Amino acid sequence: MSFTAPTPDPVDGPLVGDDRPILEGVLRWHRATLMNICAGADAEQLARRPFSHSTLSLLGLVRHLAKVERIWFRERLASMSFQPMYDAALGKDSDFLGATASSAESDFARFAAECAASDVVAVQHSFEDPVDFRGGPMSLRMVYVHMIGEYARHNGHADIIREQIDGVTGR
């Protein structure tokens, strides 16, 4: 039986109040949006690259965002060290190039684990805590803004990819 991307639980967050709960809620919403765009697609569809000139696939985006979560929260914020998440022999785009149907289930599990680990690390820090960015400081607050932008951009890619694969829109 082939893996099929599950439908995520709905995510909601505060619309008024302090920055932190609002930004945490928007990031959770974007994570769930990516999962919702993928929901119902099977492993082969998730790994499909519908544009011949591009390495982008839904699964590649899931893998990429798992890597980005790790880099920003655990490596940069918490100063943790890890081996590369994906095959380093494939180069800097290994997250996209290594996306195969056979890895879909484990890649989705890795994404969920990285998001959860990011949340565990982030809650231990103040929004003012510095994160090293290109040799200078960036606040954790700005990391949230950056991550929301990263997801927004890639969720747009995912929408287009999903529509090209099977016509599904409006997720």
N, C-alpha and C positions, 0 to 999 in steps of 0.2 A: 504494500500500500504506500503510495507516494505522500509526502508531506504536503499539507495545505496550510497556508498562513491563516492563523486564527483571527477572529474578530476581537479587537480589544474592548475592554470595558469603557464606557463613556467617561470622559475626564472633564471636570469643571473646576474652576478656581475663582477666587475673589475678583471682583471688578472694582472694588474700592479698598482703600486702606494703605498699609505700608508697602514699600517696594518689594521686600523679600517674598511675602506670600504671593504677590501678584506675579513676579517674575518666575518663581518656582512653578506656579500654576500654568503660566503660558508655556514654559518649557515642557511640562508634563503633557499639555495639550498637543504640542507639536510632535512629541514622541508618539503619542497615540494616533495622531493624524497619519504619520508614516505607516504605522501598523494597520490602520484602517484602509489606506490606499492599497496595501498588499493583501488584505483579508480576502480569502476565498481563492486566491491564485495558488496553483499547484507549484511544486518545486521546479518543474521545467519552465513554466511561465515566469516564475520569479528570477530565474537565471538567464532568461532570454534577453538578448540585446537587439531591440527592434530597429536600431539605426546602424547601418553598416559601417559608418565612419566613427562610431562612438563605442567606448567600452562600458557605457552606462547600462545597468540593469537594475531592477528593483532590489534584487539580492545584493548587488554591488553597493547600492546606497545603504542598505541595512548594515552591511559589513563596514562601510566607510564611517557611518555614524557611530558604530560601536567603537571603532578606533579613535574617533574624535572625542567621544565621551571619556575614554581612558586617558588620552593625552591631556585634555584640559583639566579634568578633575583629579585624577589619581597621580599622573606624572607631574603636571605643572603645579597644581594647588598643593597636593600632599607630598610632593617630592619623592614619590615611589618610583622604583625602577622595574622594568619588565623587558622580557625578550620581545622582539617584534610579534605582533598579533598574527600576522600572515606571512606567507613565504617571501622572505627577503630577496630571494633570487629573482622574483618577478618585478622588483624595483618599487618605486614610490607608489605606483598604482596597483600594488598587489591586492588591495581590498577589492578593486573592481575586476582585475584580471583573473583572480582566483575564485570568483563566484561561480560555483557549479551546482547543478541540481542536487547532487549527492550530499552537499554540505548544507543545504537550506535549513534543515531542522536544527542542526548544531549552531549555525550562524544566527538564527533567530533566538536561540537560548543564550548565546553569547551577548547579543544586543541587550536582551532583558537583564542579564547579569551585570553588564557594564552600566546600564542606566541605574540600577539599584545601588551599585557600588559608588557611582557618582553622587547619588543622593546621600549615602552614608557619610562620605567624605565632606561634602558641602555643608551639611548640618553642623559639623564640628568647627566651622570657621565663620568669622564675621564677614559681612559684606564688604568691609573695608580692608580685609586681609589682602596683601599683595600677591600677585601671581606674576612670575617672570614672563615677559613677552618681549622677544627681540632685544634682550638686554636691559629692559626697563620695566617698571612696575605697571601692573594692570590690577584693578580691584576685582574681587570675586563678583561684585555687582556687574562689572563690565563683562566678565566671563559669561554670565547669564545672558546679557544682551547679545554678545557674540554668538553664543550657542543658539539662541532663538533665531538669529539671522541665518545661521548655517542650516538649521532645519527648514526655515521658510524657503530658502533657495532650493534645497534638495527635495522638499515636498512638492514644489512646482515641477521639478524634473520628474519625480515619481508619478505625478498626475498624468503627464504627457506620455510617459512610458506605459503606464497601465492602459490608457486609452488606445495606444497603438497595439498592445498585446491582445486585448479582448473587447475593447469598446466600452469598458466600465469607466464611468465618469461620476463626478459629484460626490466624491468621498472626502 
